[in-house]
Amino acid sequence: MSDSIQGTLTQRAGGAPDASAVVDAVTRTWQFMAAQLEPVIGERGVGVLLDRALHLVGKKFPWLAQAGPLERGVDSLAHLQARFSSRNAQEAAEAGCALLVTFTELLATLIGEPLTERLLASVWLEAPPTTEQDPPND
């Protein structure tokens, strides 16, 4: 699952992402995840898991957890974006990936990995096809 998350964030951020592209990729991916999960575990369930993931990831990235739990409702996404906004692209990408992986692992602990994978399958982008070039003939 970690590879799917990393690949999705990389694709959504683009080829040479800046910090704002990374923040946008993390935010959009989070929105897709929440949309898939809220009908199943509710907005509050999603929020509690996100808060726990922020707490756990905050051990490595203290700036993510320093503001405490996110407020429920419309502004929670803006608060999450604000936590990433002052970071460079690499740090935002590492923290965003860690946050989404941790959230997904927590969810899998509660509802099982097969159901987690089914619920979130539509969120992850497929890896772009690789093109292998034939070695030149000498």
Backbone hydrogen bonds in HBPLUS format (Angstrom, degrees):
<---DONOR---> <-ACCEPTOR-->    atom                        ^
c    i                          cat <-CA-CA->   ^        H-A-AA   ^      H-
h    n   atom  resd res      DA  || num        DHA   H-A  angle D-A-AA Bond
n    s   type  num  typ     dist DA aas  dist angle  dist       angle   num
A0004-SER N   A0001-MET O   3.05 MM   3  5.10 116.7  2.46  96.7 112.2     1
A0005-ILE N   A0001-MET O   2.98 MM   4  6.33 157.7  2.04 155.8 161.8     2
A0006-GLN N   A0002-SER O   2.91 MM   4  6.13 169.1  1.92 153.1 156.1     3
A0007-GLY N   A0003-ASP O   2.87 MM   4  5.94 165.4  1.89 147.6 152.2     4
A0008-THR N   A0004-SER O   2.92 MM   4  5.99 155.4  1.98 143.1 150.1     5
A0009-LEU N   A0005-ILE O   2.96 MM   4  6.18 167.8  1.97 155.8 158.6     6
A0010-THR N   A0006-GLN O   2.97 MM   4  6.13 159.9  2.01 149.1 155.2     7
A0011-GLN N   A0007-GLY O   2.95 MM   4  6.13 162.4  1.98 148.3 152.8     8
A0012-ARG N   A0008-THR O   2.90 MM   4  6.07 165.8  1.92 154.1 158.4     9
A0013-ALA N   A0009-LEU O   2.93 MM   4  5.96 142.3  2.07 143.9 153.3    10
A0014-GLY N   A0010-THR O   3.17 MM   4  6.28 133.2  2.40 139.9 150.5    11
A0021-ALA N   A0018-ASP O   3.14 MM   3  5.38 121.9  2.49 102.9 116.8    12
A0022-VAL N   A0018-ASP O   3.12 MM   4  6.45 154.1  2.19 153.9 161.5    13
A0023-VAL N   A0019-ALA O   2.92 MM   4  6.18 163.0  1.95 152.9 157.5    14
A0024-ASP N   A0020-SER O   2.93 MM   4  6.06 157.6  1.98 142.8 149.2    15
A0025-ALA N   A0021-ALA O   2.92 MM   4  6.12 153.5  1.99 141.0 148.3    16
A0026-VAL N   A0022-VAL O   2.90 MM   4  6.17 163.4  1.93 157.3 160.8    17
A0027-THR N   A0023-VAL O   2.90 MM   4  6.01 163.8  1.92 149.8 155.0    18
A0028-ARG N   A0024-ASP O   2.83 MM   4  5.97 168.9  1.84 153.5 156.6    19
A0029-THR N   A0025-ALA O   3.01 MM   4  6.04 160.1  2.05 143.0 149.1    20
A0030-TRP N   A0026-VAL O   2.87 MM   4  6.03 158.4  1.91 148.0 154.5    21
A0031-GLN N   A0027-THR O   2.89 MM   4  6.16 156.8  1.94 150.3 156.7    22
A0032-PHE N   A0028-ARG O   3.02 MM   4  6.30 157.2  2.07 149.0 154.3    23
A0033-MET N   A0029-THR O   2.95 MM   4  6.23 158.3  2.00 150.8 157.0    24
A0034-ALA N   A0030-TRP O   2.85 MM   4  6.08 171.8  1.86 160.4 161.9    25
A0035-ALA N   A0031-GLN O   2.97 MM   4  6.08 157.9  2.02 145.5 151.9    26
A0036-GLN N   A0032-PHE O   3.13 MM   4  6.34 147.1  2.24 143.0 150.8    27
A0036-GLN N   A0033-MET O   3.14 MM   3  5.27 123.2  2.48  98.3 112.2    28
A0037-LEU N   A0033-MET O   3.01 MM   4  6.23 147.9  2.12 149.8 159.4    29
A0038-GLU N   A0034-ALA O   2.86 MM   4  5.72 164.1  1.89 158.3 159.7    30
A0040-VAL N   A0037-LEU O   2.88 MM   3  5.30 138.7  2.06 112.9 125.4    31
A0041-ILE N   A0037-LEU O   2.85 MM   4  5.98 168.6  1.86 168.4 171.8    32
A0042-GLY N   A0038-GLU O   2.81 MM   4  4.21 133.6  2.03 118.6 125.6    33
A0046-VAL N   A0042-GLY O   3.04 MM   4  6.33 161.5  2.08 151.6 156.0    34
A0047-GLY N   A0043-GLU O   2.91 MM   4  6.12 159.7  1.95 147.4 153.6    35
A0048-VAL N   A0044-ARG O   2.86 MM   4  6.08 157.6  1.91 152.4 157.7    36
A0049-LEU N   A0045-GLY O   3.10 MM   4  6.29 163.6  2.13 147.4 151.7    37
A0050-LEU N   A0046-VAL O   2.91 MM   4  6.14 154.9  1.97 148.9 156.6    38
A0051-ASP N   A0047-GLY O   2.88 MM   4  6.10 161.1  1.91 149.7 154.6    39
A0052-ARG N   A0048-VAL O   3.00 MM   4  6.26 158.0  2.05 147.2 153.0    40
A0053-ALA N   A0049-LEU O   2.86 MM   4  6.09 158.9  1.91 148.4 154.6    41
A0054-LEU N   A0050-LEU O   2.81 MM   4  6.06 158.3  1.86 154.2 160.1    42
A0055-HIS N   A0051-ASP O   2.96 MM   4  6.20 153.9  2.03 144.7 151.8    43
A0056-LEU N   A0052-ARG O   2.97 MM   4  6.25 163.2  2.00 153.8 157.4    44
A0057-VAL N   A0053-ALA O   2.87 MM   4  5.99 171.1  1.88 155.9 158.7    45
A0058-GLY N   A0054-LEU O   2.80 MM   4  5.65 134.9  2.00 136.2 148.7    46
A0059-LYS N   A0056-LEU O   3.28 MM   3  5.81 163.2  2.31 108.6 113.5    47
A0060-LYS N   A0057-VAL O   3.02 MM   3  5.66 141.3  2.18 115.9 124.4    48
A0061-PHE N   A0057-VAL O   2.91 MM   4  6.08 159.2  1.96 148.5 155.0    49
A0064-LEU N   A0061-PHE O   2.89 MM   3  5.74 160.3  1.93 129.3 135.0    50
A0065-ALA N   A0062-PRO O   3.15 MM   3  5.46 129.8  2.41 105.1 116.8    51
A0066-GLN N   A0062-PRO O   3.02 MM   4  5.97 134.0  2.24 153.2 166.3    52
A0068-GLY N   A0065-ALA O   2.98 MM   3  5.56 166.2  2.00 124.4 128.4    53
A0076-SER N   A0073-GLY O   3.28 MM   3  5.84 160.9  2.32 115.6 121.1    54
A0079-HIS N   A0075-ASP O   2.94 MM   4  6.23 155.2  2.00 156.6 163.9    55
A0080-LEU N   A0076-SER O   2.99 MM   4  6.24 153.0  2.07 144.7 152.0    56
A0081-GLN N   A0077-LEU O   2.92 MM   4  6.17 161.5  1.96 150.5 155.4    57
A0082-ALA N   A0078-ALA O   2.91 MM   4  6.09 152.8  1.99 144.0 151.6    58
A0083-ARG N   A0079-HIS O   3.18 MM   4  6.44 143.3  2.32 141.5 149.7    59
A0084-PHE N   A0081-GLN O   3.05 MM   3  5.31 133.9  2.27 103.2 115.4    60
A0085-SER N   A0081-GLN O   3.01 MM   4  6.10 134.5  2.22 146.9 160.5    61
A0087-ARG N   A0084-PHE O   3.11 MM   3  5.65 165.3  2.13 126.9 128.3    62
A0092-ALA N   A0088-ASN O   2.93 MM   4  6.07 163.9  1.96 159.6 164.9    63
A0093-ALA N   A0089-ALA O   2.88 MM   4  5.98 156.1  1.94 146.7 153.4    64
A0094-GLU N   A0090-GLN O   2.94 MM   4  6.16 164.5  1.96 152.3 156.3    65
A0095-ALA N   A0091-GLU O   2.95 MM   4  6.04 168.3  1.96 149.6 153.3    66
A0096-GLY N   A0092-ALA O   2.80 MM   4  5.79 157.8  1.85 144.3 151.6    67
A0097-CYS N   A0093-ALA O   2.95 MM   4  5.99 163.9  1.98 146.6 151.1    68
A0098-ALA N   A0094-GLU O   2.96 MM   4  6.08 163.0  1.98 146.2 151.6    69
A0099-LEU N   A0095-ALA O   2.83 MM   4  5.98 155.2  1.89 148.1 155.0    70
A0100-LEU N   A0096-GLY O   3.01 MM   4  6.23 167.2  2.03 151.4 154.0    71
A0101-VAL N   A0097-CYS O   2.87 MM   4  6.01 161.2  1.91 154.7 160.4    72
A0102-THR N   A0098-ALA O   2.89 MM   4  5.92 164.2  1.92 145.7 150.8    73
A0103-PHE N   A0099-LEU O   2.90 MM   4  6.06 161.9  1.94 148.6 154.1    74
A0104-THR N   A0100-LEU O   2.98 MM   4  6.08 161.7  2.01 142.5 147.7    75
A0105-GLU N   A0101-VAL O   2.85 MM   4  6.09 155.4  1.91 152.1 159.3    76
A0106-LEU N   A0102-THR O   2.93 MM   4  6.15 158.6  1.97 152.1 157.5    77
A0107-LEU N   A0103-PHE O   2.96 MM   4  6.23 160.5  2.00 151.2 156.7    78
A0108-ALA N   A0104-THR O   2.89 MM   4  6.12 159.2  1.94 147.3 153.0    79
A0109-THR N   A0105-GLU O   2.97 MM   4  6.20 145.0  2.10 143.2 152.3    80
A0110-LEU N   A0106-LEU O   3.21 MM   4  6.54 144.8  2.34 143.7 152.3    81
A0110-LEU N   A0107-LEU O   3.03 MM   3  5.21 124.3  2.35  99.0 113.1    82
A0111-ILE N   A0107-LEU O   2.90 MM   4  6.16 168.9  1.91 165.2 167.4    83
A0112-GLY N   A0108-ALA O   2.76 MM   4  4.46 135.5  1.96 122.8 130.2    84
A0116-THR N   A0112-GLY O   3.09 MM   4  6.22 158.4  2.14 146.9 153.7    85
A0117-GLU N   A0113-GLU O   2.86 MM   4  6.01 166.0  1.88 157.8 160.8    86
A0118-ARG N   A0114-PRO O   2.99 MM   4  6.25 155.2  2.05 144.3 151.3    87
A0119-LEU N   A0115-LEU O   2.87 MM   4  6.05 165.3  1.89 154.6 158.3    88
A0120-LEU N   A0116-THR O   3.00 MM   4  6.11 153.6  2.08 150.4 157.1    89
A0121-ALA N   A0117-GLU O   2.89 MM   4  5.55 115.5  2.32 140.1 151.7    90
A0123-VAL N   A0120-LEU O   2.91 MM   3  5.31 152.1  1.99 114.3 123.5    91
